[in-house]
Amino acid sequence: MNDHTLTEVLERVSRAWMTASVELDIRVVAPYRLDAPSGSAECVAFLPDFGGPSGMVIGAIMAPRFQTDKRIMHLCNEVGVYCSFINVDAYFDYRKERFIDALRDWGYFGNAEKQPNWFTVKIGIKPKDNNGGKGAGVEGHIYFEGL
């Protein structure tokens, strides 16, 4: 993916999340501009019903450094939403099982009556962190809590 600009990568990964929105019957805002009192940042997506009671922002991490964007983490803390950073290589295209695994790992916090049929984890409960405290153990993403 080195021949793609960051904007192109974010757009493509955002499109994959919009496909997930339709295919999995979930709410997704993608691409997403995170606005906070101290600034703003372009993100892959916002998932209003996953990650925490106020939703979750998805940021991108890319090879070769795989560094999270501390500014996005700060802005998420400022507005009170959770954030997760995904390896864009793993989410460049929509793959149903990979997206479902990530969503289950992040947890569903939306309206119980609108919980997707495929979601079998108890509402509002995040699975156990079995990645040595480095975030949830789903391949291709790193999870950070806001607040």
Residue pairs with C-beta under 8 A, 6 or more apart in sequence:
1 9
1 62
1 63
1 88
1 89
1 92
2 63
4 12
6 60
6 62
9 60
9 62
9 88
9 92
10 31
10 42
10 43
10 44
10 60
10 88
11 31
12 92
12 93
13 44
13 60
13 86
13 88
13 91
13 92
14 30
14 31
14 32
14 44
14 45
15 30
16 91
16 92
16 93
16 94
16 99
17 28
17 30
17 44
17 45
17 58
17 91
17 94
17 99
18 28
18 30
19 94
20 26
20 28
20 94
20 99
21 27
21 28
21 30
23 94
23 96
24 96
24 99
24 100
24 103
24 116
24 118
25 116
25 117
26 47
26 49
26 50
26 103
26 116
27 47
27 48
27 49
27 110
28 45
28 46
28 47
29 45
29 46
29 48
30 44
30 45
30 46
31 42
31 43
31 44
31 45
32 42
32 43
32 44
32 45
32 46
32 57
32 58
33 40
33 41
33 42
33 43
34 40
34 41
34 42
34 43
34 46
34 57
34 72
34 75
34 76
34 79
35 79
36 75
36 78
36 79
37 78
38 74
38 75
38 78
39 71
39 75
40 75
41 59
41 69
41 71
41 72
41 75
43 57
43 58
43 59
43 60
43 72
44 58
44 59
44 60
44 86
44 88
44 91
45 57
45 58
46 55
46 56
46 57
46 58
46 81
47 55
47 56
47 58
47 103
47 106
48 55
48 110
49 55
49 108
49 109
49 110
49 111
49 114
50 56
50 103
50 106
50 107
50 108
50 109
50 110
51 81
51 82
51 83
51 84
51 106
51 107
51 109
51 143
52 81
52 82
52 107
52 109
52 145
52 146
53 109
53 124
54 79
54 80
54 81
54 82
54 146
55 81
55 82
55 109
56 81
56 82
56 83
56 84
56 106
57 72
57 76
57 81
57 82
57 83
57 84
58 83
58 84
58 85
58 86
59 68
59 69
59 72
59 73
59 83
59 84
59 85
59 86
60 69
60 85
60 86
60 88
61 67
61 68
61 85
61 86
61 87
61 88
61 142
62 87
62 88
62 89
63 87
63 89
66 87
68 85
68 142
68 144
69 85
72 83
72 85
73 83
73 144
73 146
76 82
76 83
76 144
76 146
77 146
77 147
79 146
80 146
80 147
81 146
82 106
82 143
82 144
82 145
82 146
83 144
83 146
84 102
84 106
84 135
84 136
84 141
84 142
84 143
84 144
85 141
85 142
85 144
86 102
86 140
86 141
86 142
87 140
87 141
89 140
90 98
90 139
90 140
90 141
91 98
91 99
91 140
91 141
98 139
98 140
100 118
101 138
101 139
102 138
102 140
102 141
103 119
104 119
104 120
104 121
104 127
105 126
105 127
105 136
105 137
105 138
105 141
105 143
106 126
106 136
106 143
107 121
107 123
107 124
107 125
107 126
107 127
108 115
108 116
108 119
108 121
108 123
108 124
109 123
109 124
110 123
112 123
115 123
121 127
126 136
127 136
129 135
129 136
129 137
130 137
131 137
134 142
135 141
135 142
135 143
135 144
136 143
